[in-house]
Amino acid sequence: MSNDPFKGQNSPAAEQDEPIDVTPPVWAASPDDPDEPEGPRPPLSRRRRIALVSVAAVGLAGLAAVGIWGGRIMSQQDTTLATPSSVAGLQLNNSADAASTAEDLKAAFAAGIDLKSSVGAVYTDPAATERSVLFFGGTALLWSPSKDLDTLFGLVGDESGAVEGVHEVAAGSLGGVMKCGNTAVDGGGNMAVCGWADHGATGMALFPSRSVDEAAGLMREMRDAVQTRD
């Protein structure tokens, strides 16, 4: 028997037999520790970079579109319509019959679209009375000018037969949208119909004995004369 009092207790052999504790101390950073700074991140893949750029581009384009649309509304909403005594070589007809016709037009169209104010007039061509122009217009904040204009074309159809071949034409310097078409008249033949709309006003006119192309040009001239913006 050995006389070594430390044998089996604190001798090197005993220490080697004990299991080694490999548990990290409480202060050691865990691999999942979110506060622990990581090493350099790998660069984004080309596909992911393209996706991020595409998302950013779409977002910027959307913001730009909203800004343009909002700016257009602000610039067009304060509009005034008038019926001057002469427009594009035509003369305002002040007769009782013309005034009655203008009132009928105002009532018919105002019933189909909510307007802040409205005007109506008959303009006579001094060279040919059968080419007189019946004009109606109104002011309002229009969110969808093209749709509102289509509504007016539908009202013309209810009054005098469907307007066929409605298509966009150049709107002129005041912008917005302008469309023209044809409607049948009693006794045969067609009558040109043109109208415009923007975010602040809309107008429409009937052009007996005129082609659509001629009516479109005359409509732009009339609009320049009757519409002003504050």
C-alpha positions as CSV (number, residue, x, y, z in Angstrom):
1,M,0.0,0.0,0.0
2,S,1.3,3.5,-1.0
3,N,1.9,5.9,1.7
4,D,1.2,8.9,-0.6
5,P,-1.7,10.8,1.1
6,F,-2.7,12.6,-2.1
7,K,-3.2,9.5,-4.3
8,G,-6.8,9.3,-5.5
9,Q,-7.5,12.8,-4.5
10,N,-5.6,15.7,-6.1
11,S,-2.9,13.8,-7.8
12,P,-2.3,14.5,-11.6
13,A,-3.7,11.1,-12.4
14,A,-7.0,11.9,-10.6
15,E,-7.2,15.3,-12.4
16,Q,-6.9,13.6,-15.8
17,D,-9.7,11.2,-15.0
18,E,-12.2,14.1,-14.4
19,P,-14.4,15.2,-17.4
20,I,-13.3,18.6,-18.9
21,D,-16.1,21.3,-18.8
22,V,-16.3,22.7,-22.3
23,T,-19.4,24.9,-21.6
24,P,-18.6,28.5,-22.7
25,P,-18.6,31.1,-20.0
26,V,-21.6,33.2,-19.7
27,W,-19.8,36.2,-21.2
28,A,-18.8,34.3,-24.3
29,A,-20.6,35.4,-27.5
30,S,-22.9,32.8,-28.9
31,P,-22.9,32.3,-32.7
32,D,-26.6,33.3,-32.7
33,D,-26.0,36.5,-30.7
34,P,-27.5,39.3,-32.8
35,D,-25.4,41.9,-31.0
36,E,-22.2,40.2,-31.9
37,P,-20.6,41.9,-34.9
38,E,-20.2,39.5,-37.8
39,G,-17.4,39.3,-40.3
40,P,-17.6,40.9,-43.7
41,R,-20.9,40.1,-45.4
42,P,-20.7,38.4,-48.8
43,P,-21.5,40.7,-51.7
44,L,-25.1,40.6,-53.0
45,S,-25.6,38.3,-55.9
46,R,-26.2,39.9,-59.3
47,R,-29.8,38.7,-59.4
48,R,-30.5,40.2,-56.0
49,R,-29.0,43.5,-57.0
50,I,-31.1,43.6,-60.1
51,A,-34.2,42.8,-58.1
52,L,-33.5,45.6,-55.6
53,V,-32.8,48.1,-58.4
54,S,-36.0,47.1,-60.1
55,V,-38.1,47.6,-57.0
56,A,-36.5,51.0,-56.4
57,A,-37.1,52.1,-60.0
58,V,-40.8,51.0,-59.8
59,G,-41.2,52.9,-56.5
60,L,-39.7,56.1,-57.9
61,A,-41.7,55.9,-61.1
62,G,-44.9,55.5,-59.0
63,L,-44.0,58.6,-56.9
64,A,-43.2,60.6,-60.0
65,A,-46.5,59.6,-61.7
66,V,-48.5,60.6,-58.6
67,G,-46.6,63.9,-58.5
68,I,-47.3,64.6,-62.1
69,W,-51.0,63.7,-61.8
70,G,-51.3,65.9,-58.7
71,G,-49.5,68.8,-60.3
72,R,-51.8,68.5,-63.4
73,I,-54.9,68.7,-61.1
74,M,-53.6,71.7,-59.3
75,S,-52.8,73.5,-62.5
76,Q,-56.2,72.7,-64.2
77,Q,-58.8,72.9,-61.4
78,D,-59.3,76.6,-61.2
79,T,-61.1,77.2,-64.6
80,T,-63.6,79.7,-65.9
81,L,-65.8,79.2,-68.9
82,A,-67.5,82.1,-70.8
83,T,-69.4,82.6,-74.0
84,P,-67.9,85.6,-75.7
85,S,-69.8,87.5,-78.4
86,S,-67.5,86.0,-81.2
87,V,-65.6,82.8,-81.3
88,A,-63.4,81.6,-84.3
89,G,-65.4,83.7,-86.8
90,L,-68.8,82.6,-85.3
91,Q,-71.2,85.0,-83.7
92,L,-73.1,84.5,-80.5
93,N,-76.8,84.1,-81.3
94,N,-78.9,86.1,-78.7
95,S,-82.3,85.3,-80.1
96,A,-85.0,83.8,-77.8
97,D,-84.9,80.5,-79.7
98,A,-81.1,80.2,-79.3
99,A,-81.4,81.0,-75.6
100,S,-84.0,78.3,-75.2
101,T,-81.9,75.8,-77.0
102,A,-78.9,76.7,-74.8
103,E,-80.9,76.2,-71.7
104,D,-82.1,72.9,-72.8
105,L,-78.6,71.8,-73.5
106,K,-77.5,73.0,-70.0
107,A,-80.3,71.1,-68.3
108,A,-79.7,67.9,-70.2
109,F,-76.0,67.7,-69.6
110,A,-76.0,69.0,-66.1
111,A,-78.3,66.1,-65.2
112,G,-75.7,63.6,-66.3
113,I,-72.6,65.1,-64.7
114,D,-72.1,67.0,-61.4
115,L,-70.9,70.5,-62.4
116,K,-70.0,73.6,-60.3
117,S,-71.1,76.0,-63.0
118,S,-72.3,75.6,-66.6
119,V,-72.8,77.6,-69.8
120,G,-74.6,77.1,-73.1
121,A,-74.7,79.0,-76.3
122,V,-75.5,78.9,-80.0
123,Y,-72.9,80.3,-82.3
124,T,-74.0,81.3,-85.8
125,D,-71.8,81.0,-88.9
126,P,-72.5,84.3,-90.8
127,A,-71.7,82.6,-94.1
128,A,-74.2,79.7,-93.6
129,T,-76.8,79.6,-90.8
130,E,-77.2,75.8,-91.2
131,R,-73.6,75.5,-89.9
132,S,-74.5,77.0,-86.5
133,V,-72.7,75.5,-83.6
134,L,-74.4,74.4,-80.4
135,F,-72.0,74.6,-77.4
136,F,-72.2,73.4,-73.8
137,G,-69.6,73.6,-71.1
138,G,-69.2,73.3,-67.4
139,T,-66.6,73.6,-64.6
140,A,-65.9,70.9,-62.0
141,L,-63.1,69.0,-60.3
142,L,-62.9,66.0,-62.6
143,W,-60.8,63.1,-61.4
144,S,-61.1,61.1,-64.6
145,P,-61.6,63.6,-67.5
146,S,-61.7,60.9,-70.2
147,K,-64.4,58.9,-68.5
148,D,-66.5,62.0,-67.8
149,L,-66.2,63.0,-71.5
150,D,-67.4,59.6,-72.5
151,T,-70.4,60.2,-70.2
152,L,-71.2,63.4,-72.1
153,F,-71.0,61.5,-75.4
154,G,-73.5,59.1,-74.0
155,L,-75.8,61.9,-73.1
156,V,-75.6,63.2,-76.7
157,G,-76.5,59.8,-77.9
158,D,-79.6,59.7,-75.6
159,E,-80.7,63.0,-77.1
160,S,-80.0,62.5,-80.8
161,G,-78.9,59.0,-81.5
162,A,-75.7,57.2,-80.6
163,V,-72.4,59.0,-81.4
164,E,-70.4,56.7,-83.6
165,G,-66.7,56.5,-84.2
166,V,-65.6,58.4,-81.1
167,H,-61.9,58.8,-81.1
168,E,-59.2,61.0,-79.5
169,V,-57.9,64.0,-81.4
170,A,-55.3,66.6,-80.5
171,A,-56.5,68.6,-77.4
172,G,-54.5,71.7,-78.1
173,S,-52.4,73.9,-75.8
174,L,-54.8,73.6,-72.9
175,G,-54.2,69.9,-72.6
176,G,-56.6,67.3,-71.2
177,V,-58.3,65.0,-73.6
178,M,-60.4,65.8,-76.7
179,K,-62.6,63.4,-78.7
180,C,-64.8,63.6,-81.8
181,G,-67.4,61.4,-83.5
182,N,-70.5,61.5,-85.7
183,T,-74.2,61.2,-84.9
184,A,-77.1,60.8,-87.3
185,V,-79.5,63.7,-87.9
186,D,-83.1,63.8,-89.1
187,G,-83.4,63.8,-92.8
188,G,-80.2,61.8,-93.3
189,G,-76.6,62.6,-93.0
190,N,-74.3,63.0,-90.0
191,M,-73.4,65.7,-87.6
192,A,-69.9,66.0,-86.1
193,V,-69.7,66.0,-82.3
194,C,-66.5,67.1,-80.4
195,G,-65.8,67.6,-76.8
196,W,-62.9,68.1,-74.4
197,A,-62.3,67.5,-70.7
198,D,-59.5,68.2,-68.2
199,H,-59.3,68.2,-64.4
200,G,-61.2,71.6,-64.2
201,A,-63.7,71.8,-67.0
202,T,-65.4,70.0,-69.8
203,G,-67.1,71.2,-73.0
204,M,-68.9,69.8,-76.0
205,A,-70.3,71.1,-79.2
206,L,-72.5,69.9,-82.1
207,F,-71.3,70.9,-85.6
208,P,-74.0,70.5,-88.3
209,S,-72.8,70.3,-91.9
210,R,-69.2,69.9,-90.9
211,S,-66.7,67.0,-91.1
212,V,-65.1,65.6,-88.0
213,D,-61.7,67.0,-89.0
214,E,-63.1,70.5,-89.5
215,A,-65.1,70.3,-86.3
216,A,-62.0,69.2,-84.3
217,G,-60.1,72.2,-85.5
218,L,-63.0,74.6,-84.7
219,M,-63.4,73.0,-81.3
220,R,-59.8,73.8,-80.4
221,E,-60.3,77.4,-81.4
222,M,-63.5,77.7,-79.5
223,R,-61.9,76.2,-76.4
224,D,-59.1,78.7,-76.5
225,A,-61.7,81.5,-76.6
226,V,-64.1,80.2,-73.9
227,Q,-61.8,78.6,-71.3
228,T,-59.4,80.5,-69.0
229,R,-57.4,79.3,-66.0
230,D,-56.7,81.4,-62.8
